[in-house]
Amino acid sequence: MRCPFCGIDQDRVVDTRSREDGRVIRRRRLCENCERRFITVEEIENKSLTIIKSDNRREGFDRGKLLRGVQISCIKRPVSIEQIEKLVENVKVELESEFVKEVPSRRVGELVIQFLRELDEVAYVRFASVYRNFKDKEEFVHELNQLEKTPDPE
């Protein structure tokens, strides 16, 4: 690995840690030339999924975009970043097992709603209100009533 500070490709790994159930490896490295430390991240390169938007536009699956959307729904909620990252990873794994190349955006949203509902009901309603584009308070109240009628997933 080429050192980002001096550009020499002579380093040694001083620490290795696994993340996301072993699908990502974080390595701390020490450059043998300038003796500065830097971190590299390795992950399995999966087939790239294309999201089919509601207007039939296509864009690549963006894990970061999904993560930000879920984080916004979880603002001021007792949900850790680790729980959010796990939710996003679960959505990604589910999509990759269900689809080969193209995924309807509707399926992405429904998976997020499903997993958020299990994680935090307030975050779920927040995400659903944006995703389902509630037009008025009646639609919002209807969603809350549906939440009350449905038994807990536990």
N, C-alpha and C positions, 0 to 999 in steps of 0.2 A: 504494500500500500504506500502510495506517495504521501510524504509529510506535507500538510497544508501550509506549514510555516517556511520550510527550507527547500521543499521540492525533491528531496532525496528519498529513494524508495528502500531504505534500510530501517526497519523498525522491528520491535518485538511486542507481542501481546502480553500485557501485564494483568489483565482481568477480563473474564468473559462471563456474560450473564444472558440467560434465556428469558424471553418475554413472549406473551401471547401464545401460551401453550406450546412453546418450542418452535413457533413459526418465524420468530425474529430473534436474532442474536446480536447483542451489543458488546463490542470489544473496546477496551481501553488500551491504547497503544503508546509506546514510548519510542520516539525517534532516536536512533543510535547516533545520528549526526549532531543535531542541535539539542537533544535531550528534552524536548518539549513533549507534552502528552496531548493526544487527541483521541477522539472517539469515532468509531465507525459502526454502522448498523447494517446487518445483513438480513435479508428476508427472502423467502421463497418467491420467485417471480411466477405469479399465477397468470392464467390466461386473462387478457383484459376484457372486461365486460363493457358493453356499450348500453347506455340508458336511452330508451326511446321515450321522449317527452310527450306530453299530451297533444302537442301540435305537430307531432311526428319528426321534430328535430332530433338529432342524435348527438350525444356527448359521452365522453369516456366517464366511467365510474370514478368518482372523486371521493375517496375515504375522508379526506379533510373537510370537504363540504358537508358531508353527512355528519361528521363529528361536531362541527360548529352548529348545525341545526339542532342536534340533540342537546348540546350544551346550553343553547339559548332557552330551550324548553325547561331545562333543569336549574335555571338561575334561582338562587335563594331556596333551593330544595335540599333535603338531606341526602344528596346523591353525590358520591365521590367520582373523581375523574376516572378512577380505575373501573368503576361500574359502567360509566358512560363508554369508555374504550371497549370494555367487554361486550356491551350491547352492540356497538358498531361492528365489532369483529364477528359477533353472532349473525348479524344481518348479512355481512359480506360472505360468510361461510355458507349460509342458507342460500343466498343468491347463486353462488358458484356451484352448489350442488344441484340446484333446480334449473339453471340456464347454462347454455354453452357460450353464446356470444352476446345476444341482445336481451335486455331486460326491460319490460315496461315500467316506467317510473311509478305507476300505480302500485306495482308489487313491492317496490322499495318502501314506499310510504306505508303500506299496510303492514309490512314486517316491522318497521320502526314502531308503529302504533301498537302492534301486538306485544313487542318486547317492553316498550315503555309502560304499557298498562300493568305489566307484572312488576315493574321496578318502582314506579311512583305515579299514582293516579292524577295528581295535579299536573305533573309534567306531561302525562298522556293527554289530558284535556287541552293543555296549551298547544301541544304539537298538532293534535287533531283539529283544533280550531283554525290553525293556519293551513294545514294540509288539505282539509276538506272545505276550506274557504267558506266558513259560516257567514251567511249574509245578515243575520239578525240574531237578537237574543233568544228567540224561540228555538232556533237550530241549536244554539249553545245549551239551552235548558233541556232540549230533547236528548242531546248527547249525555248530559249529566244523569238524566232519568234512566237511560239505557245502562249507564255504568252502575246505578243503584240496583237495577233489576238483575243484572248478570252476577252470578256467584263469583267469589274470589277464586283466582287460579290456584290458590294454595290448597 
